[in-house]
Amino acid sequence: MNIEERLSKVFATVFDNDSIEITPELTADDVDEWDSLSHINLMIAIELEFGIEFDQSEIQNFANVGELMASIEEKLAKKN
């Protein structure tokens, strides 16, 4: 399973919505359930899924899912 597929599963679980389509352009404004609390839950779920950690500035500054995926890829590359 690739990063996008794994991330899609995390989004579906956190937002309890299997119909969310993950695209690089997707933002919190595009998902009704995505508020500040669910954002924190999403970041924690992603950290657990991928075995990585985000720092506070990253958590607050992702502009879209594309930036989030790039950060995950970078952190996984550093881990290996």
C-alpha positions as CSV (number, residue, x, y, z in Angstrom):
1,M,0.0,0.0,0.0
2,N,1.4,3.4,-1.0
3,I,1.4,6.6,1.0
4,E,-1.7,8.0,-0.7
5,E,-3.7,4.8,0.0
6,R,-2.6,4.7,3.6
7,L,-3.4,8.4,4.0
8,S,-6.9,7.8,2.4
9,K,-7.6,5.2,5.1
10,V,-6.5,7.5,7.8
11,F,-8.8,10.3,6.5
12,A,-11.7,7.9,6.2
13,T,-11.2,6.8,9.7
14,V,-10.7,10.2,11.3
15,F,-13.6,11.8,9.5
16,D,-15.8,8.7,9.5
17,N,-16.3,9.3,5.8
18,D,-15.3,6.7,3.2
19,S,-16.2,9.1,0.3
20,I,-13.3,11.6,0.9
21,E,-11.1,11.7,-2.1
22,I,-7.5,12.5,-1.3
23,T,-5.9,14.9,-3.8
24,P,-2.8,17.1,-3.5
25,E,-5.1,20.2,-3.7
26,L,-7.5,19.0,-0.9
27,T,-7.7,21.4,2.0
28,A,-9.6,21.6,5.3
29,D,-12.1,23.9,3.5
30,D,-13.0,21.0,1.3
31,V,-14.1,18.6,4.1
32,D,-17.0,19.6,6.2
33,E,-15.8,17.6,9.2
34,W,-12.3,19.1,9.2
35,D,-12.1,21.6,12.0
36,S,-9.3,22.4,14.4
37,L,-10.0,19.5,16.7
38,S,-10.3,17.0,13.9
39,H,-7.1,18.4,12.4
40,I,-5.2,17.5,15.6
41,N,-6.8,14.0,15.6
42,L,-5.8,13.7,11.9
43,M,-2.2,14.6,12.6
44,I,-1.9,12.2,15.5
45,A,-3.5,9.4,13.4
46,I,-1.0,10.1,10.6
47,E,1.9,10.0,13.0
48,L,0.8,6.7,14.3
49,E,0.1,5.2,10.9
50,F,3.5,6.2,9.5
51,G,5.6,6.1,12.6
52,I,6.7,9.7,12.2
53,E,6.4,13.0,14.2
54,F,5.4,16.5,13.0
55,D,6.6,19.6,14.9
56,Q,4.1,22.2,15.9
57,S,4.9,24.6,13.0
58,E,4.3,21.8,10.4
59,I,1.0,20.9,11.9
60,Q,-0.2,24.5,11.7
61,N,1.2,25.3,8.3
62,F,0.3,22.6,5.8
63,A,-1.5,24.4,3.0
64,N,-3.0,21.3,1.5
65,V,-2.7,17.5,1.4
66,G,0.0,17.7,-1.2
67,E,2.3,19.4,1.3
68,L,1.3,16.9,3.9
69,M,2.2,14.0,1.6
70,A,5.5,15.6,0.7
71,S,6.3,16.0,4.4
72,I,5.4,12.3,5.1
73,E,7.6,11.1,2.2
74,E,10.5,13.2,3.4
75,K,10.2,12.0,7.0
76,L,9.9,8.3,5.9
77,A,13.0,8.8,3.6
78,K,15.0,10.1,6.6
79,K,13.8,7.2,8.8
80,N,15.1,4.6,6.3
